[in-house]
């Protein structure tokens, strides 16, 4: 065996070891995806109050868990309860199974079994249900393009698309509105 054959064999072994090492240490798509969904921090059983530009309560959030995404600084929330104040400081309650909040907090998207209740003791009690609700705290608005059912004593309203002003507690349906009125004498 001459020196060229020995050198060739050594290079072949080195190349095979390098290839095997690179193969074992490669980053797969699953690892990259796990890194992109990694959380900066997680809060458990918390209450957070967001203030508007004047220092007044804009919205309050209570939830068993919130995770902040390391990639885009957005928040994923489990079983949130949003308390949205009106002009008088009374709070409309809005719950859902999950929610997403933008990095700067200017938008929250509630998903899955969204239920909103009017402030207790303010006018007739009302409740609305939908599958998704977008909340814009700085604009005092909440809206959806999904079907909504609103129930008040003696009346049920259904429609597609819904908007509510949290300051005035006024709401409007956008389309396909149906109403059902049950007088007190029939209840």
Beta strands, then each sheet from edge to edge (+ up, - down):
strand 1: 39-51
strand 2: 57-69
strand 3: 75-78
strand 4: 81-85
strand 5: 91-95
strand 6: 98-101
strand 7: 108-117
strand 8: 126-136
strand 9: 141-152
strand 10: 155-165
strand 11: 170-181
sheet 1: 1+ 2- 3+ 6- 7+ 5- 4+
sheet 2: 1+ 2- 3+ 6- 7+ 8- 9+ 10- 11+
end
